[in-house]
Amino acid sequence: MAGSIEVLVPGGEVDPGPPLGPELGPTPVDVQGVVQEINDETAAFDGMEVPVTVEYEDDGSFEIEVGVPPTAELIKDEAGFETGSGEPQAEFVADMTVDQVKTVAEQKQSDLLSYDLKNAAKEIVGTCTSLGVTIEGNDPREFKERIEAGAYDDVFAEA
């Protein structure tokens, strides 16, 4: 009866209730043990929605794989706002620094299609555009053009 369960949980705040508890109930695993391990592994993503996969065996053993939160969640956490703009082209809800864009790009890079940090940053800036987030006071589309022109090559150089 071994199997796996995929859920989206609040980082560091999982409890034995829904969505995880009902999924784990019929399995042979120690639900409280799974909850504790998920909370330990997702503490860095406190309050953000985090994708988690729980693989379990018939003997009650389990492994947890923690994914990276969605890009929009990382941006909201880094820039400190709750919801994006209803009119992202005209109404802006937050402003990020270049360093904040770099931080989010580094956190998300393993999940993105980009092959380097500069292109990961361009993907992050694309999400900023749809959320209504400016970068250093500038429209994110203009900022993306400056990235493409090489203006921030030193910031987004691979370590």
Steps between C-alpha positions, in 0.01 A plus 500: 500500500800732473421830333544874494297805592548846349364802686542876521553599864577820694874496573585424862132497600372154404265322740337155490181647353417560134649489244763259629327306781217347294753391236735339756228344721458176304878450461728314743712808581516692829299810403649712779853397392428603141352832613801577720751419225312712246492793745875462563581487129269787400576739788699726266185554292294609803141567397559454124326224307755223442459190281585183696513136391481224763619158379408218737556124529287219643725484808411859597827654384477821299703758311407862449593709199448874534458706186550873455199730552347663193690804368216737591512380863875560520459850355215585739706382795815685391318826416261480797152514347194273509338515156596617154351795319164476327645729232871406485575731206367809680486433874812376679486326838869478592854584398796261508873562490737327259635299795148379586449390138832314521396332828174372350679389182751301709219338703302404191776427246490120545131499398532734202584426138780755500858381475658786697420755769457788254224315313344385827484866604322585173238234580455650849460847348231358269302389804554845656336646189184295548487573876543877466842519664756758392875450527692791646210727407496390136247310294616135499492487117754785487711325764494178295627693196791631710580146614502385136727793409753383760454780754488252790742232378718553808203448737375185329841343435516138610692446821 
